[in-house]
Amino acid sequence: MTAPSAYSGPPTEESNHLAWEATLDRLEQDLLLAERFLASGQAPTTEPWEVPQLDGPMPDSLLSRASEILRRQSDVKDSLREALSSNDRQRAFTDRVNLSSNGLTGPAYVDFTA
C-alpha cells in the first residue's frame, strides 16, 4: 500500500504532511496487528508492505507520533524475540524427552492385571 496523495501535481507542504500521516497510519495499523497477535496468539492477515513514495522529510508536527510508533515497535520486537526464544526452549525440551523415551513414539501401557 503506498501512501495516498491528496493532490496531483507538484508536491506541497500539505500533500507531504498527508502522505506522511498515511504512512504513519499504515505503520500503526501493522503495529496494532502485531500487538494483538502477541496478546491472542492468532496470526493476523496483513497486506504486503510497499515502500511509500514520500515527497519530502517528515513534518516536525509528526515527529512525536513517529517516535511513539518506534518505541512500540521496539517493545513488540522484544516481545516477539522472547516468544520465539521460549518456543525454542520448549521445542528443545520436547526433543530431549523424546530422546529419553528410547524412541517410543506412541503411548506405553502397563498391564497391572497380569
Secondary structure in CASP SS format (residue, H / E / C, confidence):
PFRMAT SS
TARGET T0000
AUTHOR 0000-0000-0000
METHOD secondary structure of the structure
MODEL  1
M C 1.00
T C 1.00
A C 1.00
P C 1.00
S C 1.00
A C 1.00
Y C 1.00
S C 1.00
G C 1.00
P C 1.00
P C 1.00
T C 1.00
E H 1.00
E H 1.00
S H 1.00
N H 1.00
H H 1.00
L H 1.00
A H 1.00
W H 1.00
E H 1.00
A H 1.00
T H 1.00
L H 1.00
D H 1.00
R H 1.00
L H 1.00
E H 1.00
Q H 1.00
D H 1.00
L H 1.00
L H 1.00
L H 1.00
A H 1.00
E H 1.00
R H 1.00
F H 1.00
L H 1.00
A H 1.00
S H 1.00
G C 1.00
Q C 1.00
A C 1.00
P C 1.00
T C 1.00
T C 1.00
E C 1.00
P C 1.00
W C 1.00
E C 1.00
V C 1.00
P C 1.00
Q C 1.00
L C 1.00
D C 1.00
G C 1.00
P C 1.00
M C 1.00
P C 1.00
D H 1.00
S H 1.00
L H 1.00
L H 1.00
S H 1.00
R H 1.00
A H 1.00
S H 1.00
E H 1.00
I H 1.00
L H 1.00
R H 1.00
R H 1.00
Q H 1.00
S H 1.00
D H 1.00
V H 1.00
K H 1.00
D H 1.00
S H 1.00
L H 1.00
R H 1.00
E H 1.00
A H 1.00
L H 1.00
S H 1.00
S H 1.00
N H 1.00
D H 1.00
R H 1.00
Q H 1.00
R H 1.00
A H 1.00
F H 1.00
T H 1.00
D H 1.00
R H 1.00
V H 1.00
N H 1.00
L H 1.00
S H 1.00
S C 1.00
N C 1.00
G C 1.00
L C 1.00
T C 1.00
G C 1.00
P C 1.00
A C 1.00
Y C 1.00
V C 1.00
D C 1.00
F C 1.00
T C 1.00
A C 1.00
END
